[in-house]
Each structure stands twice: as structure tokens, then as C-alpha cells.
Amino acid sequence: MNAIITGATKGIGKAIAIAFCKEGYNLALCSRTQEDLEALKEELLAINPSVKIAICVVDVSQKEAVIEFGEFVKSTFSTIDILVNNAGVFLPGEITKEADGNLEMMIETNLYSAYHLSRTIVPVMRQQQSGHIFNMCSIASIIAYPNGGSYSISKFAMLGMSKVLREELKSDNIRVTSVMPGATWSNSWAGFDGPEERLMRPEDIADIILSTYKLSKQSVIEEIVIRPQLGDL
């Protein structure tokens, strides 16, 4: 099995990479920092030396860089079984008060990256008549919350794109799942001074994605909503 994960070196993305690696999946990983990618590759190969790990530095807010990454993956793997559009950025703020440019930056990073990479990879999946796309949405895709601002806008749009892909690709035997986690230990929650158990573990999200992929091809979980036991923060 061959899987692509964007934003793979931290938080949920890293947890997904580790979970897939343990299962023996070959991985194509991207992030913005070469050192982080090399460290993750070394960690993954220590877990499972038999897997192939391809890494690439990508600023996913840049359309051409995303498309180039997709082409790199296609030249590396003859088949592509899983695409996890995980990369994203969170900047808090209110729509009328946040810094100018926040909307454009989060739309480019959180939405356009998944749009362009999916468009690059889907032709391979269509030719195979198989594949599974996981789009990392958010609880912010379904509710507005204080200080969500443009982040919520980008994540509502991400869920909309994911729903459209589901309809467009089901006849090609390509499954599409929208993942909507609540507060999870990641860079987005850096500086949180509450108890650790108040946030979810990124490994829980990774386990759900792996389990969802392992369902029979006759079934697809269209949407996953997962929250901390005590509710949203």
C-alpha cells in the first residue's frame, strides 16, 4: 500500500504516518522543513525498515509546489492507495478584527492545497478504480466558535469540497472521508495550559483513519466527528 500525507511531521499528520508505517505502508510525506522530514523518516525506518519513505519539502500554500509534489509522488509510486490531505494552519481571530490577509493565507493552506493535490492524484486513482481520500476538516467545519474567524471559513469550505469529491468519485470506487476532530494535541494548541486529558491524542485520530481505510470496499465512512470526552474547548 502507498499513502500520501501532507503536513506529516507534527501532530495528527505524524501520528498518521507512524500508524501507517507500523502497518507496512509506503509513504510520501511533505512539510515545510527538511530537517523535520529527515528526522521523521529516520524515526519511521527505525519502526519498520521495510517500508519506502519518500520526503519532499513543500509550502502547501503555493499551487505549483503542491502540483509538483503530486507529480513527484506519481513518479515514485506506481499506485496510490491513500491520500491524506492533512496540512493546515490555524490563526485565531474575529472576521472583523483579524489581520488583513488571514483569510487568503488560510484558504490557500487549508483548502487550495487539498484541492490541487486531489486534482493531481485522482487521475491515478481513477485509472486504478480504487483509492481513499481523507480530508482533514475540523469541528470548525460544522460549528462557528469564538475567535474562529477565517479558520472556520476555510474549514467549512474544506468540508464542502470533500462532500463534492465524495459524489464525484463514488462511481470510480474511490472513497472519500471527511475527518472532523475537535481539540487535539498539535501545534494549533501550543501553549494550552489546561490538563493534558482535556485534549484528544493525535494517535486516536490516526487509529480511526486506519480503521476506516480497512473497511471492506463495499463501505465508506463519509464523515467522522470526534471530540474530547468533556466536549469542545
Phi and psi restraints in degrees (value plus and minus 20) as a CYANA .aco file:
   2 ASN   PHI    -142.4  -102.4
   2 ASN   PSI     109.8   149.8
   3 ALA   PHI    -150.8  -110.8
   3 ALA   PSI     125.4   165.4
   4 ILE   PHI    -130.2   -90.2
   4 ILE   PSI     114.7   154.7
   5 ILE   PHI    -153.6  -113.6
   5 ILE   PSI     102.7   142.7
   6 THR   PHI    -113.5   -73.5
   6 THR   PSI     133.0   173.0
   7 GLY   PHI      37.6    77.6
   7 GLY   PSI      31.1    71.1
   8 ALA   PHI    -112.1   -72.1
   8 ALA   PSI     -26.7    13.3
   9 THR   PHI    -115.1   -75.1
   9 THR   PSI     -26.2    13.8
  10 LYS   PHI    -160.8  -120.8
  10 LYS   PSI     138.3   178.3
  11 GLY   PHI      34.6    74.6
  11 GLY   PSI    -151.4  -111.4
  12 ILE   PHI     -82.4   -42.4
  12 ILE   PSI     -61.8   -21.8
  13 GLY   PHI     -78.9   -38.9
  13 GLY   PSI     -63.7   -23.7
  14 LYS   PHI     -86.1   -46.1
  14 LYS   PSI     -61.4   -21.4
  15 ALA   PHI     -81.8   -41.8
  15 ALA   PSI     -58.9   -18.9
  16 ILE   PHI     -85.8   -45.8
  16 ILE   PSI     -63.2   -23.2
  17 ALA   PHI     -79.3   -39.3
  17 ALA   PSI     -63.5   -23.5
  18 ILE   PHI     -85.4   -45.4
  18 ILE   PSI     -63.4   -23.4
  19 ALA   PHI     -82.1   -42.1
  19 ALA   PSI     -64.0   -24.0
  20 PHE   PHI     -87.2   -47.2
  20 PHE   PSI     -59.9   -19.9
  21 CYS   PHI     -80.1   -40.1
  21 CYS   PSI     -62.7   -22.7
  22 LYS   PHI     -81.6   -41.6
  22 LYS   PSI     -48.0    -8.0
  23 GLU   PHI    -105.5   -65.5
  23 GLU   PSI     -24.5    15.5
  24 GLY   PHI      69.6   109.6
  24 GLY   PSI      -2.5    37.5
  25 TYR   PHI    -101.9   -61.9
  25 TYR   PSI     116.4   156.4
  26 ASN   PHI     -93.3   -53.3
  26 ASN   PSI     126.8   166.8
  27 LEU   PHI    -150.4  -110.4
  27 LEU   PSI     118.4   158.4
  28 ALA   PHI    -133.1   -93.1
  28 ALA   PSI      98.3   138.3
  29 LEU   PHI    -142.3  -102.3
  29 LEU   PSI     123.7   163.7
  30 CYS   PHI    -156.3  -116.3
  30 CYS   PSI     133.2   173.2
  31 SER   PHI    -181.6  -141.6
  31 SER   PSI    -196.1  -156.1
  32 ARG   PHI    -107.6   -67.6
  32 ARG   PSI     -29.5    10.5
  33 THR   PHI    -145.4  -105.4
  33 THR   PSI     100.3   140.3
  34 GLN   PHI     -80.1   -40.1
  34 GLN   PSI     -63.2   -23.2
  35 GLU   PHI     -81.6   -41.6
  35 GLU   PSI     -60.6   -20.6
  36 ASP   PHI     -85.6   -45.6
  36 ASP   PSI     -59.2   -19.2
  37 LEU   PHI     -85.9   -45.9
  37 LEU   PSI     -63.0   -23.0
  38 GLU   PHI     -85.6   -45.6
  38 GLU   PSI     -59.0   -19.0
  39 ALA   PHI     -85.4   -45.4
  39 ALA   PSI     -60.6   -20.6
  40 LEU   PHI     -86.8   -46.8
  40 LEU   PSI     -61.9   -21.9
  41 LYS   PHI     -78.8   -38.8
  41 LYS   PSI     -65.1   -25.1
  42 GLU   PHI     -81.6   -41.6
  42 GLU   PSI     -61.8   -21.8
  43 GLU   PHI     -84.1   -44.1
  43 GLU   PSI     -62.4   -22.4
  44 LEU   PHI     -87.3   -47.3
  44 LEU   PSI     -62.1   -22.1
  45 LEU   PHI     -87.7   -47.7
  45 LEU   PSI     -46.5    -6.5
  46 ALA   PHI     -90.1   -50.1
  46 ALA   PSI     -51.6   -11.6
  47 ILE   PHI     -93.6   -53.6
  47 ILE   PSI     -64.5   -24.5
  48 ASN   PHI    -167.8  -127.8
  48 ASN   PSI      74.4   114.4
  49 PRO   PHI     -87.1   -47.1
  49 PRO   PSI     -31.2     8.8
  50 SER   PHI    -105.1   -65.1
  50 SER   PSI     -31.0     9.0
  51 VAL   PHI    -106.2   -66.2
  51 VAL   PSI     136.0   176.0
  52 LYS   PHI    -117.6   -77.6
  52 LYS   PSI     109.0   149.0
  53 ILE   PHI    -140.4  -100.4
  53 ILE   PSI      95.9   135.9
  54 ALA   PHI    -128.0   -88.0
  54 ALA   PSI     109.6   149.6
  55 ILE   PHI    -142.3  -102.3
  55 ILE   PSI     131.2   171.2
  56 CYS   PHI    -174.3  -134.3
  56 CYS   PSI     111.1   151.1
  57 VAL   PHI     -97.1   -57.1
  57 VAL   PSI     104.0   144.0
  58 VAL   PHI    -162.8  -122.8
  58 VAL   PSI     110.2   150.2
  59 ASP   PHI    -112.3   -72.3
  59 ASP   PSI      81.6   121.6
  60 VAL   PHI     -90.2   -50.2
  60 VAL   PSI     -27.6    12.4
  61 SER   PHI     -97.0   -57.0
  61 SER   PSI     -28.0    12.0
  62 GLN   PHI    -124.3   -84.3
  62 GLN   PSI      96.2   136.2
  63 LYS   PHI     -73.3   -33.3
  63 LYS   PSI     -71.5   -31.5
  64 GLU   PHI     -83.8   -43.8
  64 GLU   PSI     -55.3   -15.3
  65 ALA   PHI     -85.9   -45.9
  65 ALA   PSI     -58.7   -18.7
  66 VAL   PHI     -85.8   -45.8
  66 VAL   PSI     -64.8   -24.8
  67 ILE   PHI     -84.4   -44.4
  67 ILE   PSI     -61.0   -21.0
  68 GLU   PHI     -81.9   -41.9
  68 GLU   PSI     -58.7   -18.7
  69 PHE   PHI     -83.0   -43.0
  69 PHE   PSI     -63.7   -23.7
  70 GLY   PHI     -79.2   -39.2
  70 GLY   PSI     -62.8   -22.8
  71 GLU   PHI     -86.3   -46.3
  71 GLU   PSI     -56.9   -16.9
  72 PHE   PHI     -80.3   -40.3
  72 PHE   PSI     -63.7   -23.7
  73 VAL   PHI     -84.9   -44.9
  73 VAL   PSI     -62.4   -22.4
  74 LYS   PHI     -83.8   -43.8
  74 LYS   PSI     -51.0   -11.0
  75 SER   PHI     -99.9   -59.9
  75 SER   PSI     -35.7     4.3
  76 THR   PHI    -113.0   -73.0
  76 THR   PSI     -60.9   -20.9
  77 PHE   PHI    -136.0   -96.0
  77 PHE   PSI     115.3   155.3
  78 SER   PHI     -97.5   -57.5
  78 SER   PSI     -44.2    -4.2
  79 THR   PHI    -150.3  -110.3
  79 THR   PSI     134.2   174.2
  80 ILE   PHI    -151.9  -111.9
  80 ILE   PSI      94.2   134.2
  81 ASP   PHI    -114.1   -74.1
  81 ASP   PSI     -54.2   -14.2
  82 ILE   PHI    -157.8  -117.8
  82 ILE   PSI     115.8   155.8
  83 LEU   PHI    -144.6  -104.6
  83 LEU   PSI     100.9   140.9
  84 VAL   PHI    -131.5   -91.5
  84 VAL   PSI      84.4   124.4
  85 ASN   PHI    -103.1   -63.1
  85 ASN   PSI      67.2   107.2
  86 ASN   PHI    -125.7   -85.7
  86 ASN   PSI     -45.9    -5.9
  87 ALA   PHI     -78.9   -38.9
  87 ALA   PSI     119.8   159.8
  88 GLY   PHI    -190.5  -150.5
  88 GLY   PSI     149.1   189.1
  89 VAL   PHI    -160.7  -120.7
  89 VAL   PSI     125.8   165.8
  90 PHE   PHI    -144.8  -104.8
  90 PHE   PSI     101.6   141.6
  91 LEU   PHI    -143.6  -103.6
  91 LEU   PSI      97.5   137.5
  92 PRO   PHI     -91.4   -51.4
  92 PRO   PSI     137.6   177.6
  93 GLY   PHI     135.8   175.8
  93 GLY   PSI     142.0   182.0
  94 GLU   PHI    -114.3   -74.3
  94 GLU   PSI     128.0   168.0
  95 ILE   PHI     -73.5   -33.5
  95 ILE   PSI     -62.8   -22.8
  96 THR   PHI    -104.9   -64.9
  96 THR   PSI     -24.5    15.5
  97 LYS   PHI    -144.5  -104.5
  97 LYS   PSI     -35.8     4.2
  98 GLU   PHI     -89.5   -49.5
  98 GLU   PSI     143.8   183.8
  99 ALA   PHI     -83.6   -43.6
  99 ALA   PSI     123.8   163.8
 100 ASP   PHI     -80.6   -40.6
 100 ASP   PSI     113.2   153.2
 101 GLY   PHI      80.1   120.1
 101 GLY   PSI     -31.7     8.3
 102 ASN   PHI     -80.0   -40.0
 102 ASN   PSI     -63.4   -23.4
 103 LEU   PHI     -81.4   -41.4
 103 LEU   PSI     -70.3   -30.3
 104 GLU   PHI     -79.9   -39.9
 104 GLU   PSI     -62.8   -22.8
 105 MET   PHI     -86.6   -46.6
 105 MET   PSI     -61.7   -21.7
 106 MET   PHI     -96.6   -56.6
 106 MET   PSI     -52.1   -12.1
 107 ILE   PHI     -83.8   -43.8
 107 ILE   PSI     -65.3   -25.3
 108 GLU   PHI     -82.8   -42.8
 108 GLU   PSI     -60.9   -20.9
 109 THR   PHI    -100.5   -60.5
 109 THR   PSI     -66.1   -26.1
 110 ASN   PHI    -106.2   -66.2
 110 ASN   PSI     -48.2    -8.2
 111 LEU   PHI    -133.0   -93.0
 111 LEU   PSI     -76.6   -36.6
 112 TYR   PHI     -81.5   -41.5
 112 TYR   PSI     -54.1   -14.1
 113 SER   PHI     -79.1   -39.1
 113 SER   PSI     -65.9   -25.9
 114 ALA   PHI     -88.1   -48.1
 114 ALA   PSI     -57.8   -17.8
 115 TYR   PHI     -80.9   -40.9
 115 TYR   PSI     -71.2   -31.2
 116 HIS   PHI     -91.0   -51.0
 116 HIS   PSI     -57.5   -17.5
 117 LEU   PHI     -90.6   -50.6
 117 LEU   PSI     -59.7   -19.7
 118 SER   PHI     -81.3   -41.3
 118 SER   PSI     -63.2   -23.2
 119 ARG   PHI     -82.7   -42.7
 119 ARG   PSI     -50.7   -10.7
 120 THR   PHI     -97.5   -57.5
 120 THR   PSI     -55.7   -15.7
 121 ILE   PHI    -111.7   -71.7
 121 ILE   PSI     -52.6   -12.6
 122 VAL   PHI     -74.7   -34.7
 122 VAL   PSI     -59.2   -19.2
 123 PRO   PHI     -75.4   -35.4
 123 PRO   PSI     -54.5   -14.5
 124 VAL   PHI     -86.6   -46.6
 124 VAL   PSI     -64.8   -24.8
 125 MET   PHI     -84.8   -44.8
 125 MET   PSI     -56.9   -16.9
 126 ARG   PHI     -84.3   -44.3
 126 ARG   PSI     -61.3   -21.3
 127 GLN   PHI     -84.1   -44.1
 127 GLN   PSI     -57.9   -17.9
 128 GLN   PHI     -93.3   -53.3
 128 GLN   PSI     -45.0    -5.0
 129 GLN   PHI      39.2    79.2
 129 GLN   PSI      22.2    62.2
 130 SER   PHI    -186.7  -146.7
 130 SER   PSI     142.2   182.2
 131 GLY   PHI     123.3   163.3
 131 GLY   PSI     143.6   183.6
 132 HIS   PHI    -162.4  -122.4
 132 HIS   PSI     105.6   145.6
 133 ILE   PHI    -128.3   -88.3
 133 ILE   PSI     106.2   146.2
 134 PHE   PHI    -129.8   -89.8
 134 PHE   PSI     100.7   140.7
 135 ASN   PHI    -125.8   -85.8
 135 ASN   PSI      99.0   139.0
 136 MET   PHI     -99.5   -59.5
 136 MET   PSI      77.4   117.4
 137 CYS   PHI    -110.7   -70.7
 137 CYS   PSI    -155.1  -115.1
 138 SER   PHI    -194.9  -154.9
 138 SER   PSI     139.6   179.6
 139 ILE   PHI     -74.3   -34.3
 139 ILE   PSI     -50.6   -10.6
 140 ALA   PHI     -87.8   -47.8
 140 ALA   PSI     -23.9    16.1
 141 SER   PHI    -101.8   -61.8
 141 SER   PSI     -36.2     3.8
 142 ILE   PHI    -145.1  -105.1
 142 ILE   PSI     -32.6     7.4
 143 ILE   PHI    -158.5  -118.5
 143 ILE   PSI     128.2   168.2
 144 ALA   PHI    -110.1   -70.1
 144 ALA   PSI     118.3   158.3
 145 TYR   PHI    -157.0  -117.0
 145 TYR   PSI     138.0   178.0
 146 PRO   PHI     -74.8   -34.8
 146 PRO   PSI     115.0   155.0
 147 ASN   PHI      50.0    90.0
 147 ASN   PSI      -3.0    37.0
 148 GLY   PHI     -99.0   -59.0
 148 GLY   PSI     -56.5   -16.5
 149 GLY   PHI      25.6    65.6
 149 GLY   PSI    -152.4  -112.4
 150 SER   PHI     -88.9   -48.9
 150 SER   PSI     -41.7    -1.7
 151 TYR   PHI     -80.7   -40.7
 151 TYR   PSI     -66.5   -26.5
 152 SER   PHI     -82.4   -42.4
 152 SER   PSI     -59.7   -19.7
 153 ILE   PHI     -77.7   -37.7
 153 ILE   PSI     -66.8   -26.8
 154 SER   PHI     -84.9   -44.9
 154 SER   PSI     -55.8   -15.8
 155 LYS   PHI    -100.5   -60.5
 155 LYS   PSI     -52.7   -12.7
 156 PHE   PHI     -80.0   -40.0
 156 PHE   PSI     -62.6   -22.6
 157 ALA   PHI     -86.1   -46.1
 157 ALA   PSI     -57.2   -17.2
 158 MET   PHI     -82.2   -42.2
 158 MET   PSI     -62.7   -22.7
 159 LEU   PHI     -84.5   -44.5
 159 LEU   PSI     -59.8   -19.8
 160 GLY   PHI     -81.2   -41.2
 160 GLY   PSI     -64.5   -24.5
 161 MET   PHI     -81.5   -41.5
 161 MET   PSI     -61.2   -21.2
 162 SER   PHI     -83.8   -43.8
 162 SER   PSI     -60.0   -20.0
 163 LYS   PHI     -83.5   -43.5
 163 LYS   PSI     -60.3   -20.3
 164 VAL   PHI     -85.6   -45.6
 164 VAL   PSI     -64.4   -24.4
 165 LEU   PHI     -79.4   -39.4
 165 LEU   PSI     -60.2   -20.2
 166 ARG   PHI     -76.9   -36.9
 166 ARG   PSI     -66.3   -26.3
 167 GLU   PHI     -88.1   -48.1
 167 GLU   PSI     -59.4   -19.4
 168 GLU   PHI     -91.9   -51.9
 168 GLU   PSI     -49.0    -9.0
 169 LEU   PHI    -126.5   -86.5
 169 LEU   PSI     -27.4    12.6
 170 LYS   PHI     -83.4   -43.4
 170 LYS   PSI     -52.9   -12.9
 171 SER   PHI     -94.4   -54.4
 171 SER   PSI     -31.5     8.5
 172 ASP   PHI    -116.9   -76.9
 172 ASP   PSI      -8.8    31.2
 173 ASN   PHI      42.8    82.8
 173 ASN   PSI       6.9    46.9
 174 ILE   PHI    -123.5   -83.5
 174 ILE   PSI     101.9   141.9
 175 ARG   PHI    -109.2   -69.2
 175 ARG   PSI     125.2   165.2
 176 VAL   PHI    -151.4  -111.4
 176 VAL   PSI     107.3   147.3
 177 THR   PHI    -146.3  -106.3
 177 THR   PSI     109.5   149.5
 178 SER   PHI    -115.1   -75.1
 178 SER   PSI     103.9   143.9
 179 VAL   PHI    -127.3   -87.3
 179 VAL   PSI     103.9   143.9
 180 MET   PHI    -143.6  -103.6
 180 MET   PSI      63.3   103.3
 181 PRO   PHI    -102.0   -62.0
 181 PRO   PSI     128.1   168.1
 182 GLY   PHI    -103.6   -63.6
 182 GLY   PSI    -175.0  -135.0
 183 ALA   PHI     -80.1   -40.1
 183 ALA   PSI     101.1   141.1
 184 THR   PHI    -152.7  -112.7
 184 THR   PSI     122.7   162.7
 185 TRP   PHI     -78.6   -38.6
 185 TRP   PSI      91.9   131.9
 186 SER   PHI    -184.3  -144.3
 186 SER   PSI     158.7   198.7
 187 ASN   PHI     -79.5   -39.5
 187 ASN   PSI     -49.3    -9.3
 188 SER   PHI     -82.5   -42.5
 188 SER   PSI     -44.7    -4.7
 189 TRP   PHI    -129.5   -89.5
 189 TRP   PSI       0.3    40.3
 190 ALA   PHI     -79.0   -39.0
 190 ALA   PSI     114.3   154.3
 191 GLY   PHI      73.2   113.2
 191 GLY   PSI     -26.2    13.8
 192 PHE   PHI     -82.6   -42.6
 192 PHE   PSI     105.4   145.4
 193 ASP   PHI    -127.2   -87.2
 193 ASP   PSI      -4.9    35.1
 194 GLY   PHI    -104.2   -64.2
 194 GLY   PSI    -199.0  -159.0
 195 PRO   PHI     -86.8   -46.8
 195 PRO   PSI     124.2   164.2
 196 GLU   PHI     -78.1   -38.1
 196 GLU   PSI     -55.8   -15.8
 197 GLU   PHI     -91.7   -51.7
 197 GLU   PSI     -27.1    12.9
 198 ARG   PHI     -94.8   -54.8
 198 ARG   PSI     -41.4    -1.4
 199 LEU   PHI    -127.5   -87.5
 199 LEU   PSI     133.7   173.7
 200 MET   PHI     -96.1   -56.1
 200 MET   PSI     137.8   177.8
 201 ARG   PHI    -105.5   -65.5
 201 ARG   PSI     116.2   156.2
 202 PRO   PHI     -79.8   -39.8
 202 PRO   PSI     -47.8    -7.8
 203 GLU   PHI     -82.7   -42.7
 203 GLU   PSI     -49.4    -9.4
 204 ASP   PHI     -85.2   -45.2
 204 ASP   PSI     -60.0   -20.0
 205 ILE   PHI     -86.1   -46.1
 205 ILE   PSI     -61.7   -21.7
 206 ALA   PHI     -82.4   -42.4
 206 ALA   PSI     -62.1   -22.1
 207 ASP   PHI     -82.8   -42.8
 207 ASP   PSI     -59.4   -19.4
 208 ILE   PHI     -86.2   -46.2
 208 ILE   PSI     -62.0   -22.0
 209 ILE   PHI     -83.4   -43.4
 209 ILE   PSI     -64.0   -24.0
 210 LEU   PHI     -82.7   -42.7
 210 LEU   PSI     -64.7   -24.7
 211 SER   PHI     -83.8   -43.8
 211 SER   PSI     -58.7   -18.7
 212 THR   PHI     -84.0   -44.0
 212 THR   PSI     -61.6   -21.6
 213 TYR   PHI     -84.1   -44.1
 213 TYR   PSI     -53.2   -13.2
 214 LYS   PHI     -98.3   -58.3
 214 LYS   PSI     -25.1    14.9
 215 LEU   PHI     -80.3   -40.3
 215 LEU   PSI     139.0   179.0
 216 SER   PHI     -81.4   -41.4
 216 SER   PSI     135.5   175.5
 217 LYS   PHI     -87.3   -47.3
 217 LYS   PSI     -31.5     8.5
 218 GLN   PHI     -99.2   -59.2
 218 GLN   PSI     -28.4    11.6
 219 SER   PHI    -147.9  -107.9
 219 SER   PSI     130.8   170.8
 220 VAL   PHI    -165.0  -125.0
 220 VAL   PSI     114.9   154.9
 221 ILE   PHI    -108.2   -68.2
 221 ILE   PSI      91.7   131.7
 222 GLU   PHI     -94.1   -54.1
 222 GLU   PSI     -58.8   -18.8
 223 GLU   PHI    -160.2  -120.2
 223 GLU   PSI     116.2   156.2
 224 ILE   PHI    -140.0  -100.0
 224 ILE   PSI     100.1   140.1
 225 VAL   PHI    -133.9   -93.9
 225 VAL   PSI     101.3   141.3
 226 ILE   PHI    -156.1  -116.1
 226 ILE   PSI     109.3   149.3
 227 ARG   PHI    -146.5  -106.5
 227 ARG   PSI     139.4   179.4
 228 PRO   PHI     -78.3   -38.3
 228 PRO   PSI     127.9   167.9
 229 GLN   PHI     -73.4   -33.4
 229 GLN   PSI     -57.5   -17.5
 230 LEU   PHI    -107.3   -67.3
 230 LEU   PSI     -13.4    26.6
 231 GLY   PHI      76.4   116.4
 231 GLY   PSI    -198.0  -158.0
 232 ASP   PHI     -89.2   -49.2
 232 ASP   PSI     133.6   173.6
